[in-house]
Amino acid sequence: MNKQLTDPEFLTFCETALPIEVVEKFTDNNIRGLENIALRSISTRNKLPANVANLLVAYFYSHFGNQVYNRNDLARLYDYWASKDVRTMAQAAEMTNEDIEAVLNTLR
């Protein structure tokens, strides 16, 4: 797991940031069309609290930042967290301990 995901300052940032701002932190402000598509896919779901969704985005991009990835994977992961009823930052932090590759392989 990326140690930034557990940094108290970063967690405070997640409380008020926009998802695109979270992505910028992990991609060195290199927002591509792929990121816009992935973020758009979760923007209307409203199943997770905004701060939890931001930590989910951080978890995803801490692994896939500046790589090519399946544009549907962020939405798959979002729905997975929603199905696990992740409602708090503590629960979200616990979910970031999971191997993202293994989780996505079971969801595809």
NUBAKOL-672081 format. One record per atom (N, C-alpha, C, O): residue number from 0; residue in one letter; atom name; x, y negated, z negated. Coordinates in steps of 0.05 Angstrom, whole numbers. Example, Ala and Ser with C-alpha at 12.3 -4.5 7.8 and 13.67 -1.06 7.14 Angstrom:
REM residues 2
SITE,0,A,N,264,114,-156
SITE,0,A,CA,246,90,-156
SITE,0,A,C,264,66,-156
SITE,0,A,O,285,66,-169
SITE,1,S,N,257,45,-142
SITE,1,S,CA,273,21,-143
SITE,1,S,C,258,-1,-157
SITE,1,S,O,268,-23,-161
//
This chain:
REM residues 108
SITE,0,M,N,17,24,0
SITE,0,M,CA,0,0,0
SITE,0,M,C,18,-25,0
SITE,0,M,O,39,-25,-12
SITE,1,N,N,9,-45,14
SITE,1,N,CA,23,-71,15
SITE,1,N,C,20,-84,-12
SITE,1,N,O,-2,-87,-22
SITE,2,K,N,43,-92,-23
SITE,2,K,CA,42,-104,-50
SITE,2,K,C,27,-130,-51
SITE,2,K,O,17,-138,-72
SITE,3,Q,N,25,-144,-28
SITE,3,Q,CA,10,-169,-27
SITE,3,Q,C,-20,-164,-34
SITE,3,Q,O,-33,-182,-44
SITE,4,L,N,-30,-141,-28
SITE,4,L,CA,-58,-135,-34
SITE,4,L,C,-65,-135,-63
SITE,4,L,O,-88,-137,-71
SITE,5,T,N,-45,-132,-80
SITE,5,T,CA,-50,-132,-109
SITE,5,T,C,-40,-157,-123
SITE,5,T,O,-43,-161,-147
SITE,6,D,N,-29,-176,-107
SITE,6,D,CA,-18,-201,-118
SITE,6,D,C,-42,-218,-127
SITE,6,D,O,-60,-224,-112
SITE,7,P,N,-42,-227,-153
SITE,7,P,CA,-64,-243,-163
SITE,7,P,C,-69,-268,-147
SITE,7,P,O,-92,-276,-144
SITE,8,E,N,-49,-281,-138
SITE,8,E,CA,-52,-305,-122
SITE,8,E,C,-67,-298,-95
SITE,8,E,O,-84,-314,-87
SITE,9,F,N,-59,-276,-83
SITE,9,F,CA,-73,-268,-58
SITE,9,F,C,-102,-261,-64
SITE,9,F,O,-119,-267,-48
SITE,10,L,N,-107,-247,-86
SITE,10,L,CA,-135,-239,-92
SITE,10,L,C,-152,-264,-97
SITE,10,L,O,-175,-265,-90
SITE,11,T,N,-140,-285,-109
SITE,11,T,CA,-154,-310,-112
SITE,11,T,C,-160,-323,-85
SITE,11,T,O,-182,-333,-81
SITE,12,F,N,-140,-322,-67
SITE,12,F,CA,-144,-332,-40
SITE,12,F,C,-168,-318,-27
SITE,12,F,O,-183,-330,-13
SITE,13,C,N,-170,-291,-31
SITE,13,C,CA,-192,-276,-19
SITE,13,C,C,-220,-284,-28
SITE,13,C,O,-240,-280,-15
SITE,14,E,N,-221,-297,-51
SITE,14,E,CA,-247,-305,-62
SITE,14,E,C,-260,-327,-45
SITE,14,E,O,-285,-328,-44
SITE,15,T,N,-244,-343,-32
SITE,15,T,CA,-256,-366,-18
SITE,15,T,C,-248,-368,12
SITE,15,T,O,-259,-384,26
SITE,16,A,N,-230,-351,21
SITE,16,A,CA,-220,-353,48
SITE,16,A,C,-240,-343,68
SITE,16,A,O,-259,-328,61
SITE,17,L,N,-237,-351,93
SITE,17,L,CA,-252,-340,115
SITE,17,L,C,-236,-315,124
SITE,17,L,O,-212,-315,122
SITE,18,P,N,-250,-295,135
SITE,18,P,CA,-235,-272,145
SITE,18,P,C,-213,-278,165
SITE,18,P,O,-192,-266,165
SITE,19,I,N,-217,-298,182
SITE,19,I,CA,-197,-305,201
SITE,19,I,C,-172,-316,187
SITE,19,I,O,-149,-312,197
SITE,20,E,N,-175,-329,165
SITE,20,E,CA,-152,-339,149
SITE,20,E,C,-136,-316,137
SITE,20,E,O,-112,-317,135
SITE,21,V,N,-151,-295,129
SITE,21,V,CA,-137,-271,119
SITE,21,V,C,-121,-258,141
SITE,21,V,O,-98,-250,137
SITE,22,V,N,-133,-256,165
SITE,22,V,CA,-118,-244,187
SITE,22,V,C,-93,-260,194
SITE,22,V,O,-72,-249,200
SITE,23,E,N,-96,-286,193
SITE,23,E,CA,-73,-303,199
SITE,23,E,C,-49,-297,181
SITE,23,E,O,-26,-299,190
SITE,24,K,N,-54,-291,156
SITE,24,K,CA,-32,-285,137
SITE,24,K,C,-17,-260,145
SITE,24,K,O,7,-258,141
SITE,25,F,N,-31,-240,157
SITE,25,F,CA,-18,-215,163
SITE,25,F,C,-8,-213,192
SITE,25,F,O,6,-195,199
SITE,26,T,N,-15,-233,208
SITE,26,T,CA,-6,-233,236
SITE,26,T,C,11,-257,243
SITE,26,T,O,16,-263,266
SITE,27,D,N,20,-271,222
SITE,27,D,CA,37,-295,226
SITE,27,D,C,23,-315,245
SITE,27,D,O,36,-326,263
SITE,28,N,N,-3,-319,240
SITE,28,N,CA,-19,-338,256
SITE,28,N,C,-21,-330,285
SITE,28,N,O,-27,-347,302
SITE,29,N,N,-17,-305,291
SITE,29,N,CA,-18,-295,319
SITE,29,N,C,-45,-282,323
SITE,29,N,O,-47,-257,324
SITE,30,I,N,-66,-298,326
SITE,30,I,CA,-93,-287,330
SITE,30,I,C,-97,-281,360
SITE,30,I,O,-96,-300,377
SITE,31,R,N,-102,-256,366
SITE,31,R,CA,-107,-248,394
SITE,31,R,C,-137,-244,398
SITE,31,R,O,-153,-245,379
SITE,32,G,N,-144,-239,422
SITE,32,G,CA,-172,-232,429
SITE,32,G,C,-181,-207,414
SITE,32,G,O,-204,-206,405
SITE,33,L,N,-163,-189,410
SITE,33,L,CA,-170,-164,396
SITE,33,L,C,-179,-170,367
SITE,33,L,O,-198,-157,358
SITE,34,E,N,-165,-188,354
SITE,34,E,CA,-173,-195,327
SITE,34,E,C,-201,-209,327
SITE,34,E,O,-217,-203,309
SITE,35,N,N,-205,-226,346
SITE,35,N,CA,-232,-239,348
SITE,35,N,C,-254,-219,352
SITE,35,N,O,-275,-222,340
SITE,36,I,N,-250,-199,369
SITE,36,I,CA,-270,-179,374
SITE,36,I,C,-275,-162,349
SITE,36,I,O,-298,-157,341
SITE,37,A,N,-253,-154,335
SITE,37,A,CA,-256,-138,311
SITE,37,A,C,-270,-153,289
SITE,37,A,O,-288,-142,276
SITE,38,L,N,-263,-179,285
SITE,38,L,CA,-277,-195,265
SITE,38,L,C,-306,-200,272
SITE,38,L,O,-323,-201,254
SITE,39,R,N,-311,-205,297
SITE,39,R,CA,-339,-209,305
SITE,39,R,C,-356,-184,299
SITE,39,R,O,-380,-186,293
SITE,40,S,N,-344,-160,301
SITE,40,S,CA,-359,-136,297
SITE,40,S,C,-368,-132,268
SITE,40,S,O,-387,-117,262
SITE,41,I,N,-355,-147,249
SITE,41,I,CA,-364,-145,221
SITE,41,I,C,-378,-170,211
SITE,41,I,O,-388,-170,189
SITE,42,S,N,-378,-191,227
SITE,42,S,CA,-387,-217,218
SITE,42,S,C,-417,-218,211
SITE,42,S,O,-425,-234,194
SITE,43,T,N,-433,-201,222
SITE,43,T,CA,-462,-201,216
SITE,43,T,C,-471,-178,199
SITE,43,T,O,-495,-175,194
SITE,44,R,N,-453,-161,190
SITE,44,R,CA,-461,-138,175
SITE,44,R,C,-473,-145,147
SITE,44,R,O,-493,-133,139
SITE,45,N,N,-460,-162,133
SITE,45,N,CA,-470,-172,107
SITE,45,N,C,-476,-149,87
SITE,45,N,O,-495,-152,71
SITE,46,K,N,-461,-127,88
SITE,46,K,CA,-465,-105,69
SITE,46,K,C,-446,-107,45
SITE,46,K,O,-451,-96,24
SITE,47,L,N,-424,-122,49
SITE,47,L,CA,-404,-124,28
SITE,47,L,C,-402,-154,19
SITE,47,L,O,-407,-172,35
SITE,48,P,N,-396,-159,-6
SITE,48,P,CA,-391,-186,-15
SITE,48,P,C,-368,-198,1
SITE,48,P,O,-350,-183,10
SITE,49,A,N,-368,-224,6
SITE,49,A,CA,-348,-237,22
SITE,49,A,C,-319,-232,12
SITE,49,A,O,-301,-227,29
SITE,50,N,N,-315,-233,-14
SITE,50,N,CA,-288,-228,-24
SITE,50,N,C,-279,-200,-20
SITE,50,N,O,-255,-195,-14
SITE,51,V,N,-297,-181,-22
SITE,51,V,CA,-290,-152,-17
SITE,51,V,C,-284,-149,13
SITE,51,V,O,-266,-134,20
SITE,52,A,N,-300,-161,30
SITE,52,A,CA,-295,-160,59
SITE,52,A,C,-268,-171,66
SITE,52,A,O,-254,-161,83
SITE,53,N,N,-261,-193,52
SITE,53,N,CA,-234,-205,57
SITE,53,N,C,-212,-186,49
SITE,53,N,O,-192,-184,63
SITE,54,L,N,-215,-172,27
SITE,54,L,CA,-195,-152,19
SITE,54,L,C,-194,-129,38
SITE,54,L,O,-172,-118,44
SITE,55,L,N,-217,-121,48
SITE,55,L,CA,-218,-100,69
SITE,55,L,C,-203,-109,94
SITE,55,L,O,-187,-94,105
SITE,56,V,N,-207,-134,102
SITE,56,V,CA,-193,-145,125
SITE,56,V,C,-163,-145,120
SITE,56,V,O,-147,-138,137
SITE,57,A,N,-155,-153,96
SITE,57,A,CA,-127,-153,88
SITE,57,A,C,-115,-125,89
SITE,57,A,O,-93,-121,99
SITE,58,Y,N,-129,-106,78
SITE,58,Y,CA,-121,-78,78
SITE,58,Y,C,-117,-68,107
SITE,58,Y,O,-97,-55,113
SITE,59,F,N,-136,-75,124
SITE,59,F,CA,-134,-66,152
SITE,59,F,C,-110,-79,166
SITE,59,F,O,-95,-65,179
SITE,60,Y,N,-108,-105,164
SITE,60,Y,CA,-86,-119,178
SITE,60,Y,C,-59,-116,165
SITE,60,Y,O,-39,-121,178
SITE,61,S,N,-58,-108,140
SITE,61,S,CA,-32,-102,128
SITE,61,S,C,-20,-78,141
SITE,61,S,O,5,-74,141
SITE,62,H,N,-37,-61,152
SITE,62,H,CA,-28,-37,166
SITE,62,H,C,-26,-42,196
SITE,62,H,O,-6,-33,209
SITE,63,F,N,-46,-55,208
SITE,63,F,CA,-47,-58,237
SITE,63,F,C,-39,-85,248
SITE,63,F,O,-40,-89,272
SITE,64,G,N,-30,-103,231
SITE,64,G,CA,-23,-130,240
SITE,64,G,C,-3,-130,263
SITE,64,G,O,17,-116,261
SITE,65,N,N,-9,-145,284
SITE,65,N,CA,8,-147,308
SITE,65,N,C,12,-121,323
SITE,65,N,O,32,-118,337
SITE,66,Q,N,-6,-102,319
SITE,66,Q,CA,-5,-77,334
SITE,66,Q,C,-30,-75,351
SITE,66,Q,O,-49,-90,347
SITE,67,V,N,-30,-57,370
SITE,67,V,CA,-54,-51,385
SITE,67,V,C,-69,-29,369
SITE,67,V,O,-57,-10,360
SITE,68,Y,N,-95,-33,366
SITE,68,Y,CA,-111,-14,350
SITE,68,Y,C,-138,-13,364
SITE,68,Y,O,-145,-29,381
SITE,69,N,N,-154,7,356
SITE,69,N,CA,-181,10,366
SITE,69,N,C,-198,-13,355
SITE,69,N,O,-200,-16,331
SITE,70,R,N,-210,-28,372
SITE,70,R,CA,-225,-52,364
SITE,70,R,C,-249,-45,346
SITE,70,R,O,-260,-63,332
SITE,71,N,N,-257,-20,346
SITE,71,N,CA,-280,-11,329
SITE,71,N,C,-271,-2,301
SITE,71,N,O,-288,3,284
SITE,72,D,N,-246,1,297
SITE,72,D,CA,-236,12,272
SITE,72,D,C,-242,-5,248
SITE,72,D,O,-249,5,226
SITE,73,L,N,-241,-31,251
SITE,73,L,CA,-247,-49,228
SITE,73,L,C,-277,-46,221
SITE,73,L,O,-283,-44,197
SITE,74,A,N,-294,-44,240
SITE,74,A,CA,-323,-40,235
SITE,74,A,C,-328,-13,222
SITE,74,A,O,-344,-10,204
SITE,75,R,N,-314,8,231
SITE,75,R,CA,-316,34,219
SITE,75,R,C,-308,34,190
SITE,75,R,O,-322,45,172
SITE,76,L,N,-286,20,184
SITE,76,L,CA,-276,18,157
SITE,76,L,C,-295,2,140
SITE,76,L,O,-300,9,117
SITE,77,Y,N,-306,-19,151
SITE,77,Y,CA,-326,-36,137
SITE,77,Y,C,-350,-19,129
SITE,77,Y,O,-359,-19,106
SITE,78,D,N,-361,-4,148
SITE,78,D,CA,-384,14,142
SITE,78,D,C,-377,35,122
SITE,78,D,O,-394,43,105
SITE,79,Y,N,-353,45,123
SITE,79,Y,CA,-344,65,103
SITE,79,Y,C,-344,54,75
SITE,79,Y,O,-354,66,57
SITE,80,W,N,-333,30,72
SITE,80,W,CA,-333,17,46
SITE,80,W,C,-361,11,37
SITE,80,W,O,-367,14,13
SITE,81,A,N,-378,3,55
SITE,81,A,CA,-406,-2,48
SITE,81,A,C,-420,24,39
SITE,81,A,O,-436,23,20
SITE,82,S,N,-414,46,52
SITE,82,S,CA,-426,71,44
SITE,82,S,C,-416,80,17
SITE,82,S,O,-430,95,3
SITE,83,K,N,-392,71,9
SITE,83,K,CA,-381,78,-18
SITE,83,K,C,-390,57,-39
SITE,83,K,O,-382,59,-62
SITE,84,D,N,-407,38,-30
SITE,84,D,CA,-418,18,-48
SITE,84,D,C,-397,2,-62
SITE,84,D,O,-398,-2,-87
SITE,85,V,N,-377,-7,-47
SITE,85,V,CA,-356,-24,-58
SITE,85,V,C,-367,-52,-62
SITE,85,V,O,-374,-66,-43
SITE,86,R,N,-369,-61,-87
SITE,86,R,CA,-382,-86,-93
SITE,86,R,C,-364,-106,-108
SITE,86,R,O,-369,-130,-108
SITE,87,T,N,-342,-96,-120
SITE,87,T,CA,-325,-113,-135
SITE,87,T,C,-296,-112,-124
SITE,87,T,O,-289,-94,-110
SITE,88,M,N,-281,-133,-132
SITE,88,M,CA,-253,-133,-124
SITE,88,M,C,-237,-109,-136
SITE,88,M,O,-219,-99,-123
SITE,89,A,N,-245,-101,-160
SITE,89,A,CA,-231,-78,-172
SITE,89,A,C,-236,-53,-156
SITE,89,A,O,-218,-37,-151
SITE,90,Q,N,-261,-49,-147
SITE,90,Q,CA,-267,-26,-131
SITE,90,Q,C,-253,-28,-104
SITE,90,Q,O,-243,-8,-94
SITE,91,A,N,-252,-52,-93
SITE,91,A,CA,-239,-56,-67
SITE,91,A,C,-209,-50,-69
SITE,91,A,O,-197,-38,-52
SITE,92,A,N,-197,-60,-91
SITE,92,A,CA,-168,-55,-96
SITE,92,A,C,-163,-25,-98
SITE,92,A,O,-143,-15,-88
SITE,93,E,N,-181,-10,-110
SITE,93,E,CA,-179,19,-112
SITE,93,E,C,-180,32,-84
SITE,93,E,O,-165,50,-78
SITE,94,M,N,-198,21,-67
SITE,94,M,CA,-201,32,-40
SITE,94,M,C,-176,28,-23
SITE,94,M,O,-170,43,-5
SITE,95,T,N,-161,7,-29
SITE,95,T,CA,-137,1,-13
SITE,95,T,C,-115,22,-19
SITE,95,T,O,-94,22,-5
SITE,96,N,N,-119,39,-39
SITE,96,N,CA,-99,60,-44
SITE,96,N,C,-102,83,-25
SITE,96,N,O,-85,100,-24
SITE,97,E,N,-125,84,-11
SITE,97,E,CA,-129,106,8
SITE,97,E,C,-112,103,32
SITE,97,E,O,-105,81,40
SITE,98,D,N,-104,125,44
SITE,98,D,CA,-88,125,69
SITE,98,D,C,-106,117,92
SITE,98,D,O,-124,132,99
SITE,99,I,N,-102,93,102
SITE,99,I,CA,-120,82,123
SITE,99,I,C,-121,100,148
SITE,99,I,O,-143,103,159
SITE,100,E,N,-99,112,155
SITE,100,E,CA,-99,130,179
SITE,100,E,C,-116,154,174
SITE,100,E,O,-131,162,192
SITE,101,A,N,-114,166,150
SITE,101,A,CA,-130,190,144
SITE,101,A,C,-160,183,144
SITE,101,A,O,-176,198,154
SITE,102,V,N,-167,160,132
SITE,102,V,CA,-194,152,130
SITE,102,V,C,-206,148,158
SITE,102,V,O,-227,158,165
SITE,103,L,N,-191,133,175
SITE,103,L,CA,-201,128,202
SITE,103,L,C,-202,153,219
SITE,103,L,O,-221,156,235
SITE,104,N,N,-184,172,215
SITE,104,N,CA,-186,197,229
SITE,104,N,C,-211,213,223
SITE,104,N,O,-222,227,240
SITE,105,T,N,-220,211,198
SITE,105,T,CA,-245,225,191
SITE,105,T,C,-270,210,201
SITE,105,T,O,-291,222,204
SITE,106,L,N,-267,184,207
SITE,106,L,CA,-290,168,215
SITE,106,L,C,-294,168,246
SITE,106,L,O,-315,160,255
SITE,107,R,N,-274,175,260
SITE,107,R,CA,-275,174,290
SITE,107,R,C,-289,199,301
SITE,107,R,O,-293,201,325
//
